[in-house]
Amino acid sequence: MSRPALIESRFSTVICAPVFSNGEGLSTQVAIGPDEGMKHSSWIMCDNLVSVRKSELTDYVGLLSSAKLTELDEALKKALDLD
């Protein structure tokens, strides 16, 4: 999971929140599924951010609704201990 603005930037890497098929429903995890373009239920893991080379991001999978983006914002705030 990453933002299009970063993918289109001049930087060679982006910070991404990985997506896994298993989650625990923690406040730092966001549930996604077919409505977001996934093949099955999955979880965005905001407590496991990683730096990824843009060249490794080759397949577009889906899109988050504004409601899911709000959930993601809240999960990132919790994971990063932001106000």
N, C-alpha and C positions, 0 to 999 in steps of 0.2 A: 504494500500500500504506500503510495507516494503521491505528491502533488504534481500536476502537469507543469506548473511554472518552474519547478526545480528540474524536471526532466529536460525541459527546453533551455535551461540555463547553460552558461559556459563552463560550469563545474563538471569535473569528470566523475564525481560520485554523488550519490544522494542518500539521505537517511530514510530508511524504510521501516515500517512496522510489518513484520512477517505475518503471514496468514497460515494457520494450522487447522487441521480437521477436528482437533480436540481442544476443548476449552473447559475451564472450571467455573465460568460465570463470575470471575473476579471483576472488580470495578475498573481494572486496567485492561479489560478485554471487551471487544465488541463483537457480538454475534452477527454474522452475515450469512447469506444463502442465495438461492436462485433469484430472488428479487434484485439482488445486486450483481447478478451475472455468474455466480458460482455454480458449479455442478451439484454441490451438496452443501449442507450446513457446515460452516467454518467459523473461525474466530480470528480477529485481528488482535495481535498480542502487543500492546503498547508498552509493556514492561520488558520487552526484548528487542529494542530498536537496534538496527544494524546499518552499517555503511555499505552500500552496494555500488559497484561500477555501473554507470548508465548503460554500458555496452552489454551488460548481463540482463537488462530488462528488455526482453525481446517480444513478449506476448502480452497484449492488452487483454484483460480478463473481464472487467466490469466497471461499474460506476456506483458511487454511493449517493443516495438521496440526501436532501438537506437535513432531514431528521437523523440519518445515520452519521452525517458529517458532524452534527451537534454531539451525538454520542461519542464519536471519535475524539472530538475536541475535549470533552470531559474526561475521557479515559487517559488521554495524553497529559492533561493537567494533573491528574492523580499520579500517574506513573512518574512524572517529572517533578512532583511536589511544587506545582505552580499555583498561584492564587487565582 
